[in-house]
Amino acid sequence: MEAKCRVNGSMLGDKVGQEVVAVGKVLTNDGKNMRLELSDGFPVSVSFIDVMEATPNAMVEVNARVVDTKTLSGMAVTVFSDDFDLKLYNEAIMIASRQNDCFPQQPQAAMS
């Protein structure tokens, strides 16, 4: 299984065409189209083939392919608890993105 980068909205431009994991708050959801406010406050649209259930204001993790800087093609959603701290999560994402030697953005080749 290929590793996926955890991203916030500011990182999407560098990940176009790649699969990522993003966390945010549901603004709207009609089942197949969701508007999210990502952990850094950046709004994105996520489209799904199958119906995904998540109520407005729910905190969710989305596995998706980045279409462009404001659009994701969703594959899966995990709903988090109501007390999930988006601000703290965003701080962790920013720290991890600066520490590429500890948290590589590309999967490492398997060692024999």
Helices and strands as residue ranges (DSSP letters): E 5-7, G 9-15, E 19-29, E 33-38, E 43-47, E 59-68, E 71-79, H 86-98
